[in-house]
């Protein structure tokens, strides 16, 4: 899943590694993705906005006998 916006940007590393968690949303999203073996990628560029990309591994299909 990928979500993009063209609003103001932010410093991704600063937000994710802040010692005081004022905004838990992105940190919580990343942790949840990791629990399921996925990945959350955040890109934020001044003048271009922010992209949030979430990926999960494909599950194995159950074979019926």
PDB file of N, CA, C, O and CB in Angstrom:
ATOM      1  N   UNK A   1       0.846  -1.144   0.000  1.00  0.00           N
ATOM      2  CA  UNK A   1       0.000   0.000   0.000  1.00  0.00           C
ATOM      3  C   UNK A   1       0.905   1.224   0.000  1.00  0.00           C
ATOM      4  O   UNK A   1       1.930   1.248   0.682  1.00  0.00           O
ATOM      5  CB  UNK A   1      -0.970  -0.012   1.207  1.00  0.00           C
ATOM      6  N   UNK A   2       0.530   2.220  -0.753  1.00  0.00           N
ATOM      7  CA  UNK A   2       1.311   3.450  -0.791  1.00  0.00           C
ATOM      8  C   UNK A   2       0.377   4.645  -0.700  1.00  0.00           C
ATOM      9  O   UNK A   2      -0.628   4.719  -1.407  1.00  0.00           O
ATOM     10  CB  UNK A   2       2.168   3.523  -2.075  1.00  0.00           C
ATOM     11  N   UNK A   3       0.715   5.568   0.169  1.00  0.00           N
ATOM     12  CA  UNK A   3      -0.059   6.790   0.347  1.00  0.00           C
ATOM     13  C   UNK A   3       0.884   7.964   0.127  1.00  0.00           C
ATOM     14  O   UNK A   3       1.979   8.004   0.689  1.00  0.00           O
ATOM     15  CB  UNK A   3      -0.731   6.851   1.769  1.00  0.00           C
ATOM     16  N   UNK A   4       0.455   8.922  -0.695  1.00  0.00           N
ATOM     17  CA  UNK A   4       1.275  10.104  -0.981  1.00  0.00           C
ATOM     18  C   UNK A   4       0.472  11.363  -0.713  1.00  0.00           C
ATOM     19  O   UNK A   4      -0.745  11.394  -0.894  1.00  0.00           O
ATOM     20  CB  UNK A   4       1.780  10.089  -2.442  1.00  0.00           C
ATOM     21  N   UNK A   5       1.170  12.394  -0.281  1.00  0.00           N
ATOM     22  CA  UNK A   5       0.547  13.710  -0.198  1.00  0.00           C
ATOM     23  C   UNK A   5       1.546  14.754  -0.652  1.00  0.00           C
ATOM     24  O   UNK A   5       2.740  14.475  -0.765  1.00  0.00           O
ATOM     25  CB  UNK A   5       0.051  14.009   1.240  1.00  0.00           C
ATOM     26  N   UNK A   6       1.068  15.934  -0.908  1.00  0.00           N
ATOM     27  CA  UNK A   6       1.947  16.997  -1.381  1.00  0.00           C
ATOM     28  C   UNK A   6       2.003  18.159  -0.382  1.00  0.00           C
ATOM     29  O   UNK A   6       2.246  19.307  -0.753  1.00  0.00           O
ATOM     30  CB  UNK A   6       1.478  17.500  -2.749  1.00  0.00           C
ATOM     31  N   UNK A   7       1.773  17.828   0.888  1.00  0.00           N
ATOM     32  CA  UNK A   7       1.805  18.863   1.918  1.00  0.00           C
ATOM     33  C   UNK A   7       3.239  19.120   2.379  1.00  0.00           C
ATOM     34  O   UNK A   7       4.194  18.716   1.716  1.00  0.00           O
ATOM     35  CB  UNK A   7       0.924  18.458   3.115  1.00  0.00           C
ATOM     36  N   UNK A   8       3.376  19.777   3.490  1.00  0.00           N
ATOM     37  CA  UNK A   8       4.711  20.053   4.014  1.00  0.00           C
ATOM     38  C   UNK A   8       5.384  18.748   4.410  1.00  0.00           C
ATOM     39  O   UNK A   8       4.707  17.768   4.722  1.00  0.00           O
ATOM     40  CB  UNK A   8       4.644  21.017   5.222  1.00  0.00           C
ATOM     41  N   UNK A   9       6.665  18.731   4.399  1.00  0.00           N
ATOM     42  CA  UNK A   9       7.404  17.520   4.745  1.00  0.00           C
ATOM     43  C   UNK A   9       7.824  17.559   6.215  1.00  0.00           C
ATOM     44  O   UNK A   9       7.565  18.536   6.917  1.00  0.00           O
ATOM     45  CB  UNK A   9       8.643  17.360   3.835  1.00  0.00           C
ATOM     46  N   UNK A  10       8.470  16.492   6.667  1.00  0.00           N
ATOM     47  CA  UNK A  10       9.002  16.433   8.022  1.00  0.00           C
ATOM     48  C   UNK A  10      10.269  15.601   7.991  1.00  0.00           C
ATOM     49  O   UNK A  10      10.524  14.884   7.024  1.00  0.00           O
ATOM     50  CB  UNK A  10       7.961  15.840   9.024  1.00  0.00           C
ATOM     51  N   UNK A  11      11.061  15.695   9.050  1.00  0.00           N
ATOM     52  CA  UNK A  11      12.301  14.937   9.143  1.00  0.00           C
ATOM     53  C   UNK A  11      11.971  13.544   9.678  1.00  0.00           C
ATOM     54  O   UNK A  11      11.698  13.375  10.867  1.00  0.00           O
ATOM     55  CB  UNK A  11      13.345  15.664  10.059  1.00  0.00           C
ATOM     56  N   UNK A  12      11.999  12.552   8.793  1.00  0.00           N
ATOM     57  CA  UNK A  12      11.590  11.189   9.126  1.00  0.00           C
ATOM     58  C   UNK A  12      12.400  10.632  10.291  1.00  0.00           C
ATOM     59  O   UNK A  12      11.816  10.160  11.267  1.00  0.00           O
ATOM     60  CB  UNK A  12      11.737  10.280   7.909  1.00  0.00           C
ATOM     61  N   UNK A  13      13.703  10.673  10.218  1.00  0.00           N
ATOM     62  CA  UNK A  13      14.548  10.091  11.272  1.00  0.00           C
ATOM     63  C   UNK A  13      14.327  10.778  12.609  1.00  0.00           C
ATOM     64  O   UNK A  13      14.338  10.132  13.656  1.00  0.00           O
ATOM     65  CB  UNK A  13      16.022  10.182  10.884  1.00  0.00           C
ATOM     66  N   UNK A  14      14.129  12.075  12.571  1.00  0.00           N
ATOM     67  CA  UNK A  14      13.893  12.821  13.811  1.00  0.00           C
ATOM     68  C   UNK A  14      12.600  12.362  14.476  1.00  0.00           C
ATOM     69  O   UNK A  14      12.550  12.206  15.696  1.00  0.00           O
ATOM     70  CB  UNK A  14      13.838  14.336  13.531  1.00  0.00           C
ATOM     71  N   UNK A  15      11.570  12.148  13.693  1.00  0.00           N
ATOM     72  CA  UNK A  15      10.288  11.707  14.229  1.00  0.00           C
ATOM     73  C   UNK A  15      10.379  10.276  14.761  1.00  0.00           C
ATOM     74  O   UNK A  15       9.874   9.984  15.845  1.00  0.00           O
ATOM     75  CB  UNK A  15       9.200  11.804  13.154  1.00  0.00           C
ATOM     76  N   UNK A  16      11.019   9.387  14.003  1.00  0.00           N
ATOM     77  CA  UNK A  16      11.078   7.982  14.398  1.00  0.00           C
ATOM     78  C   UNK A  16      12.024   7.712  15.564  1.00  0.00           C
ATOM     79  O   UNK A  16      11.864   6.714  16.266  1.00  0.00           O
ATOM     80  CB  UNK A  16      11.491   7.152  13.227  1.00  0.00           C
ATOM     81  N   UNK A  17      12.997   8.578  15.778  1.00  0.00           N
ATOM     82  CA  UNK A  17      13.967   8.337  16.845  1.00  0.00           C
ATOM     83  C   UNK A  17      13.874   9.364  17.979  1.00  0.00           C
ATOM     84  O   UNK A  17      14.802   9.505  18.775  1.00  0.00           O
ATOM     85  CB  UNK A  17      15.365   8.343  16.272  1.00  0.00           C
ATOM     86  N   UNK A  18      12.766  10.065  18.042  1.00  0.00           N
ATOM     87  CA  UNK A  18      12.590  11.060  19.096  1.00  0.00           C
ATOM     88  C   UNK A  18      12.550  10.379  20.458  1.00  0.00           C
ATOM     89  O   UNK A  18      11.959   9.310  20.611  1.00  0.00           O
ATOM     90  CB  UNK A  18      11.302  11.879  18.866  1.00  0.00           C
ATOM     91  N   UNK A  19      13.178  11.002  21.436  1.00  0.00           N
ATOM     92  CA  UNK A  19      13.178  10.432  22.779  1.00  0.00           C
ATOM     93  C   UNK A  19      11.840  10.662  23.466  1.00  0.00           C
ATOM     94  O   UNK A  19      11.412   9.860  24.295  1.00  0.00           O
ATOM     95  CB  UNK A  19      14.309  11.030  23.615  1.00  0.00           C
ATOM     96  N   UNK A  20      11.201  11.736  23.125  1.00  0.00           N
ATOM     97  CA  UNK A  20       9.854  11.995  23.627  1.00  0.00           C
ATOM     98  C   UNK A  20       8.890  11.712  22.489  1.00  0.00           C
ATOM     99  O   UNK A  20       8.930  12.376  21.453  1.00  0.00           O
ATOM    100  CB  UNK A  20       9.699  13.470  24.161  1.00  0.00           C
ATOM    101  N   UNK A  21       8.045  10.748  22.678  1.00  0.00           N
ATOM    102  CA  UNK A  21       7.106  10.383  21.621  1.00  0.00           C
ATOM    103  C   UNK A  21       5.866  11.247  21.697  1.00  0.00           C
ATOM    104  O   UNK A  21       4.944  10.952  22.457  1.00  0.00           O
ATOM    105  CB  UNK A  21       6.728   8.903  21.717  1.00  0.00           C
ATOM    106  N   UNK A  22       5.838  12.309  20.916  1.00  0.00           N
ATOM    107  CA  UNK A  22       4.653  13.150  20.848  1.00  0.00           C
ATOM    108  C   UNK A  22       3.678  12.580  19.823  1.00  0.00           C
ATOM    109  O   UNK A  22       2.464  12.748  19.941  1.00  0.00           O
ATOM    110  CB  UNK A  22       5.031  14.605  20.492  1.00  0.00           C
ATOM    111  N   UNK A  23       4.224  11.912  18.827  1.00  0.00           N
ATOM    112  CA  UNK A  23       3.411  11.334  17.760  1.00  0.00           C
ATOM    113  C   UNK A  23       3.726   9.844  17.665  1.00  0.00           C
ATOM    114  O   UNK A  23       4.756   9.451  17.117  1.00  0.00           O
ATOM    115  CB  UNK A  23       3.673  12.051  16.394  1.00  0.00           C
ATOM    116  N   UNK A  24       2.854   9.044  18.189  1.00  0.00           N
ATOM    117  CA  UNK A  24       3.083   7.605  18.197  1.00  0.00           C
ATOM    118  C   UNK A  24       2.556   6.913  16.951  1.00  0.00           C
ATOM    119  O   UNK A  24       2.862   5.740  16.739  1.00  0.00           O
ATOM    120  CB  UNK A  24       2.448   6.997  19.409  1.00  0.00           C
ATOM    121  N   UNK A  25       1.787   7.582  16.128  1.00  0.00           N
ATOM    122  CA  UNK A  25       1.168   6.959  14.970  1.00  0.00           C
ATOM    123  C   UNK A  25       2.150   6.269  14.044  1.00  0.00           C
ATOM    124  O   UNK A  25       1.981   5.086  13.747  1.00  0.00           O
ATOM    125  CB  UNK A  25       0.414   7.975  14.207  1.00  0.00           C
ATOM    126  N   UNK A  26       3.168   6.970  13.579  1.00  0.00           N
ATOM    127  CA  UNK A  26       4.131   6.387  12.648  1.00  0.00           C
ATOM    128  C   UNK A  26       4.972   5.313  13.309  1.00  0.00           C
ATOM    129  O   UNK A  26       5.274   4.291  12.693  1.00  0.00           O
ATOM    130  CB  UNK A  26       5.032   7.465  12.079  1.00  0.00           C
ATOM    131  N   UNK A  27       5.347   5.532  14.546  1.00  0.00           N
ATOM    132  CA  UNK A  27       6.142   4.541  15.271  1.00  0.00           C
ATOM    133  C   UNK A  27       5.315   3.269  15.475  1.00  0.00           C
ATOM    134  O   UNK A  27       5.821   2.162  15.292  1.00  0.00           O
ATOM    135  CB  UNK A  27       6.622   5.110  16.640  1.00  0.00           C
ATOM    136  N   UNK A  28       4.064   3.427  15.847  1.00  0.00           N
ATOM    137  CA  UNK A  28       3.173   2.287  16.049  1.00  0.00           C
ATOM    138  C   UNK A  28       2.940   1.537  14.739  1.00  0.00           C
ATOM    139  O   UNK A  28       2.929   0.306  14.720  1.00  0.00           O
ATOM    140  CB  UNK A  28       1.836   2.753  16.637  1.00  0.00           C
ATOM    141  N   UNK A  29       2.755   2.268  13.657  1.00  0.00           N
ATOM    142  CA  UNK A  29       2.564   1.636  12.356  1.00  0.00           C
ATOM    143  C   UNK A  29       3.776   0.798  11.974  1.00  0.00           C
ATOM    144  O   UNK A  29       3.632  -0.324  11.486  1.00  0.00           O
ATOM    145  CB  UNK A  29       2.294   2.692  11.283  1.00  0.00           C
ATOM    146  N   UNK A  30       4.962   1.336  12.193  1.00  0.00           N
ATOM    147  CA  UNK A  30       6.187   0.606  11.853  1.00  0.00           C
ATOM    148  C   UNK A  30       6.305  -0.671  12.686  1.00  0.00           C
ATOM    149  O   UNK A  30       6.628  -1.735  12.156  1.00  0.00           O
ATOM    150  CB  UNK A  30       7.427   1.501  12.072  1.00  0.00           C
ATOM    151  N   UNK A  31       6.046  -0.564  13.975  1.00  0.00           N
ATOM    152  CA  UNK A  31       6.138  -1.735  14.865  1.00  0.00           C
ATOM    153  C   UNK A  31       5.143  -2.822  14.440  1.00  0.00           C
ATOM    154  O   UNK A  31       5.485  -4.004  14.428  1.00  0.00           O
ATOM    155  CB  UNK A  31       5.875  -1.321  16.336  1.00  0.00           C
ATOM    156  N   UNK A  32       3.933  -2.428  14.097  1.00  0.00           N
ATOM    157  CA  UNK A  32       2.923  -3.402  13.684  1.00  0.00           C
ATOM    158  C   UNK A  32       3.330  -4.107  12.397  1.00  0.00           C
ATOM    159  O   UNK A  32       3.142  -5.316  12.266  1.00  0.00           O
ATOM    160  CB  UNK A  32       1.567  -2.719  13.499  1.00  0.00           C
ATOM    161  N   UNK A  33       3.874  -3.377  11.466  1.00  0.00           N
ATOM    162  CA  UNK A  33       4.330  -3.987  10.218  1.00  0.00           C
ATOM    163  C   UNK A  33       5.435  -4.999  10.494  1.00  0.00           C
ATOM    164  O   UNK A  33       5.447  -6.080   9.906  1.00  0.00           O
ATOM    165  CB  UNK A  33       4.825  -2.908   9.235  1.00  0.00           C
ATOM    166  N   UNK A  34       6.363  -4.656  11.384  1.00  0.00           N
ATOM    167  CA  UNK A  34       7.467  -5.555  11.710  1.00  0.00           C
ATOM    168  C   UNK A  34       6.958  -6.840  12.369  1.00  0.00           C
ATOM    169  O   UNK A  34       7.502  -7.917  12.123  1.00  0.00           O
ATOM    170  CB  UNK A  34       8.471  -4.849  12.634  1.00  0.00           C
ATOM    171  N   UNK A  35       5.930  -6.735  13.194  1.00  0.00           N
ATOM    172  CA  UNK A  35       5.360  -7.920  13.855  1.00  0.00           C
ATOM    173  C   UNK A  35       4.918  -8.949  12.817  1.00  0.00           C
ATOM    174  O   UNK A  35       5.076 -10.151  13.029  1.00  0.00           O
ATOM    175  CB  UNK A  35       4.162  -7.521  14.755  1.00  0.00           C
ATOM    176  N   UNK A  36       4.367  -8.485  11.700  1.00  0.00           N
ATOM    177  CA  UNK A  36       3.864  -9.377  10.662  1.00  0.00           C
ATOM    178  C   UNK A  36       4.879  -9.638   9.547  1.00  0.00           C
ATOM    179  O   UNK A  36       4.531 -10.174   8.494  1.00  0.00           O
ATOM    180  CB  UNK A  36       2.608  -8.802  10.072  1.00  0.00           C
ATOM    181  N   UNK A  37       6.140  -9.252   9.789  1.00  0.00           N
ATOM    182  CA  UNK A  37       7.187  -9.501   8.807  1.00  0.00           C
ATOM    183  C   UNK A  37       7.188  -8.515   7.656  1.00  0.00           C
ATOM    184  O   UNK A  37       7.810  -8.756   6.621  1.00  0.00           O
ATOM    185  CB  UNK A  37       7.050 -10.878   8.270  1.00  0.00           C
ATOM    186  N   UNK A  38       6.494  -7.410   7.836  1.00  0.00           N
ATOM    187  CA  UNK A  38       6.413  -6.399   6.784  1.00  0.00           C
ATOM    188  C   UNK A  38       7.390  -5.259   7.005  1.00  0.00           C
ATOM    189  O   UNK A  38       8.279  -5.322   7.854  1.00  0.00           O
ATOM    190  CB  UNK A  38       5.008  -5.852   6.696  1.00  0.00           C
ATOM    191  N   UNK A  39       7.196  -4.230   6.222  1.00  0.00           N
ATOM    192  CA  UNK A  39       8.096  -3.081   6.278  1.00  0.00           C
ATOM    193  C   UNK A  39       7.288  -1.811   6.038  1.00  0.00           C
ATOM    194  O   UNK A  39       6.372  -1.792   5.216  1.00  0.00           O
ATOM    195  CB  UNK A  39       9.245  -3.214   5.231  1.00  0.00           C
ATOM    196  N   UNK A  40       7.633  -0.756   6.760  1.00  0.00           N
ATOM    197  CA  UNK A  40       7.047   0.557   6.565  1.00  0.00           C
ATOM    198  C   UNK A  40       8.164   1.494   6.148  1.00  0.00           C
ATOM    199  O   UNK A  40       9.146   1.660   6.872  1.00  0.00           O
ATOM    200  CB  UNK A  40       6.323   1.065   7.854  1.00  0.00           C
ATOM    201  N   UNK A  41       8.016   2.107   4.984  1.00  0.00           N
ATOM    202  CA  UNK A  41       9.022   3.034   4.477  1.00  0.00           C
ATOM    203  C   UNK A  41       8.397   4.418   4.403  1.00  0.00           C
ATOM    204  O   UNK A  41       7.320   4.601   3.834  1.00  0.00           O
ATOM    205  CB  UNK A  41       9.564   2.585   3.079  1.00  0.00           C
ATOM    206  N   UNK A  42       9.089   5.386   4.987  1.00  0.00           N
ATOM    207  CA  UNK A  42       8.627   6.768   4.972  1.00  0.00           C
ATOM    208  C   UNK A  42       9.621   7.619   4.199  1.00  0.00           C
ATOM    209  O   UNK A  42      10.826   7.560   4.445  1.00  0.00           O
ATOM    210  CB  UNK A  42       8.442   7.309   6.411  1.00  0.00           C
ATOM    211  N   UNK A  43       9.114   8.404   3.270  1.00  0.00           N
ATOM    212  CA  UNK A  43       9.952   9.344   2.528  1.00  0.00           C
ATOM    213  C   UNK A  43       9.286  10.703   2.621  1.00  0.00           C
ATOM    214  O   UNK A  43       8.087  10.830   2.371  1.00  0.00           O
ATOM    215  CB  UNK A  43      10.149   8.902   1.027  1.00  0.00           C
ATOM    216  N   UNK A  44      10.050  11.708   2.978  1.00  0.00           N
ATOM    217  CA  UNK A  44       9.502  13.041   3.095  1.00  0.00           C
ATOM    218  C   UNK A  44      10.525  14.030   2.555  1.00  0.00           C
ATOM    219  O   UNK A  44      11.643  14.119   3.062  1.00  0.00           O
ATOM    220  CB  UNK A  44       9.126  13.365   4.564  1.00  0.00           C
ATOM    221  N   UNK A  45      10.137  14.769   1.526  1.00  0.00           N
ATOM    222  CA  UNK A  45      11.048  15.673   0.842  1.00  0.00           C
ATOM    223  C   UNK A  45      10.444  17.071   0.771  1.00  0.00           C
ATOM    224  O   UNK A  45       9.314  17.231   0.309  1.00  0.00           O
ATOM    225  CB  UNK A  45      11.373  15.152  -0.568  1.00  0.00           C
ATOM    226  N   UNK A  46      11.185  18.089   1.224  1.00  0.00           N
ATOM    227  CA  UNK A  46      10.665  19.451   1.140  1.00  0.00           C
ATOM    228  C   UNK A  46      10.232  19.798  -0.290  1.00  0.00           C
ATOM    229  O   UNK A  46      10.964  19.549  -1.248  1.00  0.00           O
ATOM    230  CB  UNK A  46      11.722  20.449   1.627  1.00  0.00           C
ATOM    231  N   UNK A  47       9.061  20.363  -0.415  1.00  0.00           N
ATOM    232  CA  UNK A  47       8.547  20.753  -1.712  1.00  0.00           C
ATOM    233  C   UNK A  47       7.894  19.636  -2.497  1.00  0.00           C
ATOM    234  O   UNK A  47       7.259  19.886  -3.522  1.00  0.00           O
ATOM    235  CB  UNK A  47       9.631  21.320  -2.507  1.00  0.00           C
ATOM    236  N   UNK A  48       8.041  18.402  -2.028  1.00  0.00           N
ATOM    237  CA  UNK A  48       7.458  17.257  -2.739  1.00  0.00           C
ATOM    238  C   UNK A  48       6.448  16.501  -1.896  1.00  0.00           C
ATOM    239  O   UNK A  48       5.654  15.732  -2.438  1.00  0.00           O
ATOM    240  CB  UNK A  48       8.548  16.310  -3.182  1.00  0.00           C
ATOM    241  N   UNK A  49       6.455  16.695  -0.590  1.00  0.00           N
ATOM    242  CA  UNK A  49       5.506  16.014   0.284  1.00  0.00           C
ATOM    243  C   UNK A  49       6.042  14.745   0.899  1.00  0.00           C
ATOM    244  O   UNK A  49       7.253  14.570   1.038  1.00  0.00           O
ATOM    245  CB  UNK A  49       4.275  15.699  -0.466  1.00  0.00           C
ATOM    246  N   UNK A  50       5.138  13.864   1.266  1.00  0.00           N
ATOM    247  CA  UNK A  50       5.474  12.656   2.011  1.00  0.00           C
ATOM    248  C   UNK A  50       4.844  11.433   1.360  1.00  0.00           C
ATOM    249  O   UNK A  50       3.723  11.482   0.854  1.00  0.00           O
ATOM    250  CB  UNK A  50       5.017  12.776   3.469  1.00  0.00           C
ATOM    251  N   UNK A  51       5.602  10.326   1.386  1.00  0.00           N
ATOM    252  CA  UNK A  51       5.103   9.037   0.910  1.00  0.00           C
ATOM    253  C   UNK A  51       5.267   8.026   2.033  1.00  0.00           C
ATOM    254  O   UNK A  51       6.332   7.922   2.642  1.00  0.00           O
ATOM    255  CB  UNK A  51       5.855   8.571  -0.385  1.00  0.00           C
ATOM    256  N   UNK A  52       4.196   7.281   2.301  1.00  0.00           N
ATOM    257  CA  UNK A  52       4.219   6.194   3.274  1.00  0.00           C
ATOM    258  C   UNK A  52       3.938   4.917   2.485  1.00  0.00           C
ATOM    259  O   UNK A  52       2.899   4.795   1.836  1.00  0.00           O
ATOM    260  CB  UNK A  52       3.159   6.416   4.450  1.00  0.00           C
ATOM    261  N   UNK A  53       4.875   3.965   2.545  1.00  0.00           N
ATOM    262  CA  UNK A  53       4.740   2.715   1.798  1.00  0.00           C
ATOM    263  C   UNK A  53       4.789   1.545   2.776  1.00  0.00           C
ATOM    264  O   UNK A  53       5.765   1.378   3.507  1.00  0.00           O
ATOM    265  CB  UNK A  53       5.859   2.583   0.717  1.00  0.00           C
ATOM    266  N   UNK A  54       3.731   0.740   2.783  1.00  0.00           N
ATOM    267  CA  UNK A  54       3.656  -0.430   3.654  1.00  0.00           C
ATOM    268  C   UNK A  54       3.631  -1.689   2.795  1.00  0.00           C
ATOM    269  O   UNK A  54       2.833  -1.803   1.865  1.00  0.00           O
ATOM    270  CB  UNK A  54       2.401  -0.364   4.575  1.00  0.00           C
ATOM    271  N   UNK A  55       4.516  -2.633   3.117  1.00  0.00           N
ATOM    272  CA  UNK A  55       4.548  -3.895   2.375  1.00  0.00           C
ATOM    273  C   UNK A  55       4.513  -5.058   3.357  1.00  0.00           C
ATOM    274  O   UNK A  55       5.112  -5.009   4.431  1.00  0.00           O
ATOM    275  CB  UNK A  55       5.811  -3.979   1.472  1.00  0.00           C
ATOM    276  N   UNK A  56       3.801  -6.096   2.964  1.00  0.00           N
ATOM    277  CA  UNK A  56       3.725  -7.333   3.733  1.00  0.00           C
ATOM    278  C   UNK A  56       4.104  -8.488   2.826  1.00  0.00           C
ATOM    279  O   UNK A  56       3.808  -8.455   1.631  1.00  0.00           O
ATOM    280  CB  UNK A  56       2.305  -7.542   4.338  1.00  0.00           C
ATOM    281  N   UNK A  57       4.759  -9.519   3.374  1.00  0.00           N
ATOM    282  CA  UNK A  57       5.084 -10.676   2.539  1.00  0.00           C
ATOM    283  C   UNK A  57       3.803 -11.421   2.167  1.00  0.00           C
ATOM    284  O   UNK A  57       2.834 -11.452   2.926  1.00  0.00           O
ATOM    285  CB  UNK A  57       6.073 -11.623   3.271  1.00  0.00           C
ATOM    286  N   UNK A  58       3.829 -12.016   0.988  1.00  0.00           N
ATOM    287  CA  UNK A  58       2.681 -12.809   0.546  1.00  0.00           C
ATOM    288  C   UNK A  58       2.591 -14.053   1.423  1.00  0.00           C
ATOM    289  O   UNK A  58       3.608 -14.672   1.734  1.00  0.00           O
ATOM    290  CB  UNK A  58       2.803 -13.198  -0.969  1.00  0.00           C
ATOM    291  N   UNK A  59       1.398 -14.409   1.813  1.00  0.00           N
ATOM    292  CA  UNK A  59       1.195 -15.585   2.656  1.00  0.00           C
ATOM    293  C   UNK A  59       1.224 -16.856   1.814  1.00  0.00           C
ATOM    294  O   UNK A  59       1.002 -16.822   0.604  1.00  0.00           O
ATOM    295  CB  UNK A  59      -0.139 -15.481   3.420  1.00  0.00           C
ATOM    296  N   UNK A  60       1.495 -17.946   2.458  1.00  0.00           N
ATOM    297  CA  UNK A  60       1.489 -19.241   1.771  1.00  0.00           C
ATOM    298  C   UNK A  60       0.051 -19.717   1.643  1.00  0.00           C
ATOM    299  O   UNK A  60      -0.737 -19.607   2.581  1.00  0.00           O
ATOM    300  CB  UNK A  60       2.357 -20.294   2.533  1.00  0.00           C
ATOM    301  N   UNK A  61      -0.272 -20.233   0.502  1.00  0.00           N
ATOM    302  CA  UNK A  61      -1.607 -20.780   0.288  1.00  0.00           C
ATOM    303  C   UNK A  61      -1.718 -22.124   0.973  1.00  0.00           C
ATOM    304  O   UNK A  61      -0.765 -22.903   0.987  1.00  0.00           O
ATOM    305  CB  UNK A  61      -1.919 -20.910  -1.215  1.00  0.00           C
ATOM    306  N   UNK A  62      -2.880 -22.397   1.542  1.00  0.00           N
ATOM    307  CA  UNK A  62      -3.114 -23.692   2.159  1.00  0.00           C
ATOM    308  C   UNK A  62      -3.513 -24.678   1.058  1.00  0.00           C
ATOM    309  O   UNK A  62      -4.348 -24.385   0.202  1.00  0.00           O
ATOM    310  CB  UNK A  62      -4.217 -23.601   3.272  1.00  0.00           C
ATOM    311  N   UNK A  63      -2.905 -25.822   1.109  1.00  0.00           N
ATOM    312  CA  UNK A  63      -3.217 -26.862   0.127  1.00  0.00           C
ATOM    313  C   UNK A  63      -4.206 -27.819   0.769  1.00  0.00           C
ATOM    314  O   UNK A  63      -3.931 -28.398   1.820  1.00  0.00           O
ATOM    315  CB  UNK A  63      -1.923 -27.618  -0.353  1.00  0.00           C
ATOM    316  N   UNK A  64      -5.358 -27.982   0.132  1.00  0.00           N
ATOM    317  CA  UNK A  64      -6.340 -28.910   0.696  1.00  0.00           C
ATOM    318  C   UNK A  64      -6.051 -30.315   0.220  1.00  0.00           C
ATOM    319  O   UNK A  64      -5.625 -30.511  -0.918  1.00  0.00           O
ATOM    320  CB  UNK A  64      -7.774 -28.500   0.312  1.00  0.00           C
ATOM    321  N   UNK A  65      -6.277 -31.301   1.081  1.00  0.00           N
ATOM    322  CA  UNK A  65      -5.996 -32.686   0.704  1.00  0.00           C
ATOM    323  C   UNK A  65      -7.245 -33.476   0.479  1.00  0.00           C
ATOM    324  O   UNK A  65      -7.175 -34.662   0.156  1.00  0.00           O
ATOM    325  CB  UNK A  65      -5.170 -33.357   1.749  1.00  0.00           C
TER     326      UNK A  65
END
